Amino acid sequence: MADLTPTSDRPGLHVSKPSPNAPATGSAVCHCGASATATGDSQVKALVEGYTANHGAAHDRTGR
């Protein structure tokens, strides 16, 4: 399987939860240079909400 972890060359959001009892993990990299990681279901939920509200498609490729 391909590595789906976002990088500065391939920005995006990746979330993993291998089983219902395991904590979720997440990582995000935006084309503006911002990056973040999170561990735990509530922290990953906050990471996803923050990324979708403030990065990725939320602003254009100039970083605004």
C-alpha positions as CSV (number, residue, x, y, z in Angstrom):
1,M,0.0,0.0,0.0
2,A,1.2,3.5,-0.8
3,D,2.2,5.8,2.0
4,L,-0.7,8.2,2.5
5,T,1.0,10.5,5.0
6,P,0.8,14.1,3.7
7,T,4.1,16.0,2.9
8,S,5.0,19.4,1.7
9,D,5.1,17.9,-1.9
10,R,1.8,16.2,-1.4
11,P,-0.3,18.3,1.1
12,G,-3.4,16.9,2.6
13,L,-5.1,15.3,5.6
14,H,-4.6,11.7,6.7
15,V,-6.5,10.0,9.5
16,S,-6.1,6.4,10.7
17,K,-8.0,4.3,13.3
18,P,-6.9,0.7,12.9
19,S,-9.5,-0.7,15.3
20,P,-12.5,0.5,17.3
21,N,-10.4,0.3,20.5
22,A,-7.3,2.0,19.2
23,P,-6.8,5.7,19.4
24,A,-7.1,7.6,16.1
25,T,-4.1,9.3,14.7
26,G,-4.0,12.1,12.2
27,S,-1.6,14.3,10.3
28,A,-2.1,17.4,8.1
29,V,0.1,19.4,5.8
30,C,-1.1,22.4,3.9
31,H,0.4,24.0,0.8
32,C,0.9,27.2,2.8
33,G,3.4,25.4,5.0
34,A,1.3,24.7,8.1
35,S,1.5,21.2,9.5
36,A,0.1,19.3,12.5
37,T,-0.3,15.9,14.0
38,A,-2.8,14.5,16.6
39,T,-3.3,11.4,18.6
40,G,-6.6,10.4,20.2
41,D,-10.1,10.6,18.9
42,S,-11.1,14.0,20.2
43,Q,-7.7,15.6,19.2
44,V,-7.9,14.1,15.7
45,K,-11.5,15.4,15.4
46,A,-10.2,18.9,16.3
47,L,-7.3,18.5,13.8
48,V,-9.8,17.7,11.0
49,E,-12.1,20.5,11.9
50,G,-9.2,23.0,12.0
51,Y,-7.7,21.8,8.8
52,T,-11.0,22.0,6.8
53,A,-11.9,25.4,8.3
54,N,-8.5,27.1,7.9
55,H,-6.4,25.1,5.4
56,G,-6.6,22.9,2.3
57,A,-9.5,24.1,0.2
58,A,-10.3,26.9,2.7
59,H,-7.7,29.2,1.1
60,D,-6.0,29.5,-2.2
61,R,-2.5,28.3,-3.1
62,T,-1.0,31.7,-2.3
63,G,-1.4,30.9,1.4
64,R,-4.0,33.5,2.2
